[in-house]
């Protein structure tokens, strides 16, 4: 429903660790579409996942204020 297709592996990195020193869209091993991944690397949510969290928080705050 939210648009994620991968929640177990990170977009950046290869193998078990799912991290790389210089993660960017130009490196091999970086997924072709970070929007579909929950995690960018082993530690950080992707921008799309962060947006889902922030949108949810904003909705909750708006409901409290209204």
Protein Blocks (a to p, Z undefined) as FASTA:
>chain_A
ZZpabfkbcfbdghjlopafbgcfkbghiafblklpfbfblmbccfklmmmmmmmmmmmm
mmmmZZ
